[in-house]
């Protein structure tokens, strides 16, 4: 399965989630329990956008200390994995 690192930061209103490999992708949530679901939705939206716009899908970078790995949805993950394999 394809996984991308995410940066989760605690902010005044909850949590901010960004992706080093996708500068255009960010999401915020109020509860810690929402992080995984919203991060996955955000990541998959960024992947779908790049695919639709014929933009490069980057190879997942190595996670830095403290970053979490977010899975790409299985259906999209298969397509992304095949595209990534072709690019690498």
Backbone as CSV, one residue per row, in Angstrom:
resi,resn,N_x,N_y,N_z,CA_x,CA_y,CA_z,C_x,C_y,C_z
1,UNK,0.841,-1.183,0.000,0.000,0.000,0.000,0.886,1.246,0.000
2,UNK,0.424,2.267,-0.684,1.141,3.528,-0.773,0.781,4.383,0.439
3,UNK,1.809,4.943,1.084,1.599,5.809,2.248,2.435,7.075,2.080
4,UNK,1.872,8.195,2.480,2.566,9.471,2.434,2.673,10.057,3.837
5,UNK,3.778,10.746,4.121,3.915,11.371,5.434,3.044,12.619,5.564
6,UNK,2.564,12.835,6.773,1.761,14.015,7.089,2.339,14.679,8.330
7,UNK,2.247,15.989,8.344,2.661,16.780,9.502,1.391,17.191,10.238
8,UNK,1.296,16.797,11.476,0.136,17.145,12.304,0.619,18.104,13.384
9,UNK,0.007,19.278,13.416,0.381,20.288,14.405,-0.850,20.687,15.209
10,UNK,-0.660,20.813,16.498,-1.741,21.284,17.341,-1.806,22.802,17.226
11,UNK,-3.000,23.313,16.961,-3.233,24.756,16.844,-4.356,25.142,17.807
12,UNK,-4.625,26.430,17.921,-5.639,26.914,18.867,-6.999,26.255,18.692
13,UNK,-7.371,26.014,17.452,-8.716,25.493,17.171,-8.757,23.978,17.013
14,UNK,-7.629,23.300,17.203,-7.605,21.845,17.049,-6.285,21.379,16.466
15,UNK,-6.351,20.878,15.224,-5.163,20.321,14.580,-5.089,20.749,13.121
16,UNK,-3.882,20.973,12.660,-3.602,21.301,11.269,-2.807,20.142,10.673
17,UNK,-3.188,19.703,9.476,-2.534,18.582,8.817,-2.075,19.036,7.439
18,UNK,-0.788,18.847,7.170,-0.225,19.176,5.865,0.607,17.993,5.376
19,UNK,0.900,18.011,4.090,1.646,16.927,3.458,2.871,17.490,2.751
20,UNK,4.075,17.082,3.170,5.294,17.591,2.541,5.350,17.329,1.036
21,UNK,4.773,16.230,0.585,4.822,15.871,-0.831,3.742,16.555,-1.659
22,UNK,2.781,17.171,-1.005,1.668,17.845,-1.681,1.449,19.206,-1.047
23,UNK,2.189,20.228,-1.458,2.064,21.549,-0.832,0.651,22.134,-0.917
24,UNK,-0.106,21.681,-1.893,-1.467,22.204,-2.065,-2.470,21.553,-1.115
25,UNK,-2.069,20.513,-0.410,-2.995,19.757,0.426,-2.846,20.116,1.899
26,UNK,-3.936,20.569,2.492,-3.957,20.827,3.934,-5.396,20.718,4.418
27,UNK,-5.518,20.367,5.675,-6.844,20.241,6.268,-6.710,20.526,7.760
28,UNK,-7.797,20.958,8.349,-7.823,21.219,9.791,-8.985,20.457,10.403
29,UNK,-8.820,20.102,11.657,-9.910,19.441,12.372,-9.886,19.884,13.833
30,UNK,-10.979,19.678,14.505,-11.077,20.095,15.907,-10.637,19.003,16.859
31,UNK,-10.944,17.750,16.519,-10.700,16.643,17.425,-9.570,15.738,16.937
32,UNK,-8.800,15.221,17.856,-7.712,14.309,17.509,-8.261,13.060,16.818
33,UNK,-9.444,12.641,17.191,-10.044,11.446,16.603,-10.392,11.623,15.125
34,UNK,-10.424,12.856,14.641,-10.756,13.125,13.238,-9.525,13.140,12.332
35,UNK,-8.350,13.159,12.908,-7.121,13.341,12.132,-6.978,12.311,11.024
36,UNK,-7.055,11.039,11.350,-6.805,9.991,10.354,-7.790,10.056,9.195
37,UNK,-9.070,10.175,9.504,-10.092,10.191,8.447,-9.946,11.419,7.547
38,UNK,-9.792,12.587,8.153,-9.700,13.810,7.346,-8.380,13.897,6.596
39,UNK,-7.308,13.405,7.185,-6.018,13.398,6.489,-6.089,12.497,5.262
40,UNK,-6.710,11.342,5.407,-6.834,10.417,4.272,-7.686,11.040,3.168
41,UNK,-8.795,11.684,3.532,-9.642,12.343,2.528,-8.874,13.437,1.802
42,UNK,-8.123,14.220,2.549,-7.343,15.305,1.963,-6.284,14.760,1.008
43,UNK,-5.567,13.744,1.440,-4.534,13.138,0.598,-5.133,12.570,-0.678
44,UNK,-6.224,11.862,-0.569,-6.847,11.271,-1.748,-7.387,12.327,-2.699
45,UNK,-7.893,13.428,-2.159,-8.347,14.527,-3.004,-7.173,15.124,-3.772
46,UNK,-6.032,15.284,-3.113,-4.843,15.816,-3.779,-4.380,14.868,-4.888
47,UNK,-4.398,13.572,-4.626,-4.004,12.593,-5.642,-4.965,12.604,-6.826
48,UNK,-6.264,12.650,-6.546,-7.261,12.689,-7.619,-7.098,13.952,-8.463
49,UNK,-6.877,15.085,-7.795,-6.675,16.347,-8.511,-5.473,16.256,-9.444
50,UNK,-4.362,15.758,-8.914,-3.157,15.650,-9.738,-3.367,14.703,-10.912
51,UNK,-4.081,13.625,-10.681,-4.342,12.664,-11.756,-5.216,13.308,-12.833
52,UNK,-6.281,13.996,-12.426,-7.185,14.646,-13.374,-6.481,15.743,-14.176
53,UNK,-5.541,16.434,-13.536,-4.836,17.537,-14.201,-3.554,17.072,-14.907
54,UNK,-3.324,15.773,-14.916,-2.107,15.200,-15.513,-0.836,15.798,-14.917
55,UNK,-0.868,16.001,-13.614,0.295,16.503,-12.902,1.059,15.335,-12.298
56,UNK,2.319,15.547,-12.041,3.164,14.509,-11.475,2.664,14.094,-10.087
57,UNK,2.653,12.803,-9.871,2.369,12.269,-8.541,3.723,11.918,-7.936
58,UNK,4.091,12.603,-6.863,5.429,12.392,-6.310,5.576,11.056,-5.593
59,UNK,6.793,10.578,-5.574,7.137,9.409,-4.774,7.006,9.828,-3.314
60,UNK,6.464,8.971,-2.469,6.367,9.336,-1.049,7.761,9.584,-0.452
61,UNK,7.884,10.692,0.230,9.150,10.988,0.890,9.249,10.190,2.189
62,UNK,10.455,10.101,2.706,10.635,9.429,3.992,10.032,10.305,5.082
63,UNK,9.301,9.702,5.985,8.730,10.518,7.064,9.824,11.002,8.013
64,UNK,9.724,12.241,8.379,10.629,12.804,9.384,10.099,12.396,10.759
65,UNK,10.939,12.549,11.731,10.540,12.214,13.098,9.286,12.985,13.483
66,UNK,8.323,12.284,14.018,7.085,12.909,14.455,5.994,12.965,13.397
67,UNK,6.324,12.668,12.153,5.300,12.673,11.114,4.559,11.339,11.117
68,UNK,3.312,11.373,10.722,2.551,10.129,10.626,2.383,9.743,9.169
69,UNK,2.215,8.456,8.916,1.999,7.970,7.557,0.503,7.794,7.321
70,UNK,0.057,8.295,6.177,-1.351,8.212,5.809,-1.480,7.309,4.593
71,UNK,-2.371,6.320,4.700,-2.625,5.388,3.600,-3.440,6.062,2.511
72,UNK,-3.114,5.716,1.275,-3.941,6.098,0.146,-5.089,5.092,0.102
73,UNK,-6.309,5.546,-0.215,-7.441,4.624,-0.309,-7.098,3.487,-1.262
74,UNK,-7.599,2.308,-0.962,-7.220,1.110,-1.709,-7.460,1.269,-3.207
75,UNK,-8.635,1.707,-3.622,-8.932,1.838,-5.049,-7.999,2.848,-5.702
76,UNK,-7.878,3.999,-5.098,-7.000,5.027,-5.626,-5.550,4.608,-5.460
77,UNK,-5.279,3.888,-4.377,-3.928,3.431,-4.115,-3.404,2.511,-5.194
78,UNK,-4.234,1.632,-5.726,-3.813,0.729,-6.797,-3.445,1.524,-8.036
79,UNK,-4.283,2.508,-8.371,-3.995,3.346,-9.536,-2.749,4.192,-9.298
80,UNK,-2.649,4.775,-8.117,-1.495,5.616,-7.798,-0.222,4.778,-7.777
81,UNK,-0.309,3.582,-7.215,0.862,2.704,-7.148,1.324,2.337,-8.549
82,UNK,0.396,2.044,-9.440,0.770,1.709,-10.818,1.400,2.914,-11.517
83,UNK,0.826,4.079,-11.291,1.381,5.291,-11.913,2.763,5.608,-11.325
84,UNK,2.897,5.461,-10.017,4.184,5.718,-9.378,5.247,4.739,-9.893
85,UNK,4.865,3.480,-10.042,5.807,2.469,-10.548,6.276,2.832,-11.944
86,UNK,5.372,3.353,-12.760,5.742,3.735,-14.124,6.679,4.935,-14.135
87,UNK,6.525,5.827,-13.160,7.349,7.027,-13.104,8.728,6.751,-12.530
88,UNK,8.831,5.763,-11.654,10.094,5.515,-10.970,10.935,4.687,-11.848
